[in-house]
Amino acid sequence: MGFRKPKPVPFKSAGELDAMEAAGAVVGRALVAVRDAAKPGVSTLELDAIAEALIRDAGGVPSFKGYHGFPGSICSSVNEVVVHGIPSKDVILAEGDLVSIDCGAILDGWHGDSAWTFGVGELSKADLELSEATRLSLEAGIAAMVADARLTDISHAIELGTRAAAEKFGRKFGIVDGYGGHGIGREMHMEPFLANEGKPNRGPLLVVGSTLAIEPMLTLGTEDTTVLEDDWTVVTDDGSRAAHWEHTVAVTADGPRILTPRP
């Protein structure tokens, strides 16, 4: 009895990957501009305006704005907000805030999607370690993005990266339940869904040209979250702080290729 080969994660040509990287580079520049502007007294709505202006000046379109009714060009998630924070004139940054910015852009029909976490001024040791643990988990996931691997090999690598970070820093990190990465290309969110933990060697096959947005989200406490009444903002149930790191990544014959480079 023969076994059916698993279907591949959707893939792109070399030229299409270059086009995706062009979109991703716009996102990277927007993230850097937002981080540079994130000072005490600045609102998240002001950060949103900076990102939107940069994206449009580059000939792109903010992919978040209007997506299922989302009002912003970035998701600005502060402290206990995990993801999908709505930019607001009422959210004013303060010294010691932990800020996660998620940003997307469309350029020539192709999407880039990336996120990172940073501090406003000096961060506590716990917050620094949380952000670094999330970054290291992302790096572990990216390293697993190779030809002939399976989708959940990335999930498993992220989980192992989180465990390794917990051992390194001597503290437990919660892996946010129910959220994860996704396919990406001509649309921002495509199949397959990429969990941030799980058993390896399951799901679609990675082939040269496969593209995914890899995005671990960790907390200093619970794995459980609630969506607020605005139907977007996701917060930790115990009020613990959260971090979110993301890159759009492609499989190549030479290994993983980050399509959302930052200057």
N, C-alpha and C positions, 0 to 999 in steps of 0.2 A: 504494500500500500504506500503510495507516494504522499509526501507532505507538500502542501501548497506553500510557496514562498510568500512571506508577508509583503503586503503592499508597501511601497516606499513613501516616506515623508515627501510631499511635493517638492520638486526641484526646479532650478532655473539654469539657464545657459550662463556662460562666462560673462557675456555682455549684459545680461539681465542682473547679474550680481553686481557688476560695476554700477549700474543704474541705481540699484538698491543702496549701494554704499554712498553714492552721491546724496541720496535722500538722508541717509543715516548721518553723514557728515554735517548736514544742516542741523539735525537734532543735537549732535554733539556740541556744536558751537552755541546753540541755544542754551543747553544745560550749563555750559561754562559761564555764559553771560548772566544767567540767573543766579548761579552761585556767587559770582563776583558782586552782584547787587544785593545779596541777602544780608542786610545789616539790621541791627536793632532799630526799630521804628518804621521799617519798611513793611508795607502790607503785601500779602500774597497776590492781591489783584495787581499791584505794581509789577511784581515779578512776571505775572501772566502777560502783561502788556509788552514787556521787554522780549519775552520769547516769541510772541506773535509777530512783533515788528521785525525781528531778525529772520524768522521763517519766511515772511512775505517779501522782505527785501531780497532774499535769496531766490525768489521765484517759486517758492513752495506755498503749500496750504497747510495750516495746522490740522492734523488729522483728528484730534480730539474734539475740536470745536464743532458743536452740533451733533456729535456722534451719539445717537439715541437720546438727543436732547441735552447732552452735557454742555454747560455754558462756557467752559474755559479752554484755553490753548494748552495749558498744563494741568496736571493733577498735583496739587500742593498739599502734602500730608505732613502735619506738624505733630511731633511728640507721640501721643497715643493713637493718632490716625495712621492706619496701615497704608491704605491706598485710596484713590479716587476723591481726595479732598478737593473741594470746589474753591478756586481762588476767590477771595473776598476782601473788601476794603476794611472789614471788621476783624480780620485775622492779622494782627500786627506782630511781627517777629520781635523776640526779646533775647537778650544774652542767655546762652545755654540751651536754646531751642534745638531740637533735632529735626531736621527738615528733609523730607524725601520728595524729590521732584521727578515726575514721570512726564515725558514729552514725546510727541509723535509728529512727523511731517510727511506730506506727500509731495514728491517731486517727479514730474513727468509720468505720473500714474503709479509710481512705486512708493512703498511705505518704509519709513524707518521708525523705530520705537526703542527708547532707552530710558533708564532711570538711574538715579544715584541718591545717596544720603550724605548729608554734611551737617556741620554744626554752625550755629550763629555764635561767633566768639568762641569762648572756651567751653568744651563739653566735659561732662563727668567721665570718669574712667569707665563706668558701666556703659555709657552711651557710645564712647569711642570703640569699646570692644564689641558692642552689638553691631555697629556699622561695619567694622572690619570683619567680623564673623560672616556677615551677609555677603560682603565682597568676596571673601575667600570661598564661600559656598558657590557663588556665581562662577568664579574661576574654575572650580572643580567641575561644574556642569559644562562649561565651555570646553574643557579638556576632553570630555567624553563625546564631543560632537565630531565623530570620525566615521568614515565610510564603513559600512557593514556592521555598525553597532545598531542596537535597537533603541527605540524611543525611551523606554524606562531605564536604560543604562544611564541616561542623563539624570533622570529622577534619582536613581540610586546614588550617583556620584554627588549630587547636591546634598542628599541626606548624609552621606559619609563626610562631606566637607563640613557640614554643620556639626557633626559629632566631633570631628577633629578640632574644630574651633572651640567647642565647649571644653574639650580636654586642655587645649592650649591656654585658655583664659580662666579655666577653673570655675566656670559658671554654666548653667543650663540655658539654652535658647529654645523658645517655642517656634516650631515651624507652622506658620499660619495655615489653618485647615481650609481646604476648598478653593484656594487661589493658586495660580501658577502661570506658566508660559503658554505659548501658542504658536501655530504656524503663522506665517506672514509673507506678504508679497504684493500682489495687486490690491489686496484688502489688508486691513490692519489685524483683524482677528480671524484666523482661519483654523481649520482642523490641521493637526491634532492638538488636543489639550495636553500640556506638559505639566505633570504633577511635580512637586518639589520634594517628594520622598516616595519610596516604594521599592519593590523587588526588581532586580535587573532582568534583561533578556526577554522583554515582552513588548508588544505593540509594533508599530510600523518600522520598517527598515530605513536607516539613514544611508543615503547615496550621495555621490558627488553632486553638489548643487542644492541639496536640501537646505531649507532655511527655517529657523525657529527663533522666536524671542524667548530667551531664557531669563527668568526673573524670580529668584528666591526672595522671600519675605520672612523675616525673623522678628521675634519679640524678646523682651527680657522676662516674660512671664508666660501667659496663657497662649494656647493655640486657637482659642475661641474668639470670635469677633461678632459684631452686630453692625448692620447697616442702619444709619440714622434716618430720620424722617424725610430728608431731602432725596432719599432713594439712591444716593451715591456714596456718601462718606462712610468708610469702613473703619471702625474703632475697636481696639482691644477691649474685651469684656472686663478685664481687671484694671484697666487704666495704665498698663505697662507700656513703655515706649517701644516703637517698632522701626524697622529699617527695611529698605527696598532697593535692590540693585538689579539692573537689567541691561542686557545687550541683545541686539539682533545679530545672529551668527549664522554663517554658512559652512557646510561641509565642503572641503576641497581635497584634491589629491595630496596636498601638502599639509593637511591638518585643518583645524578650525580657523575661520576667517571672521573677524569682528567687522560687521558692516555699519557699526555706529561709532566710528572713531571720534575721540575728543581732542581738540587742539591742546 
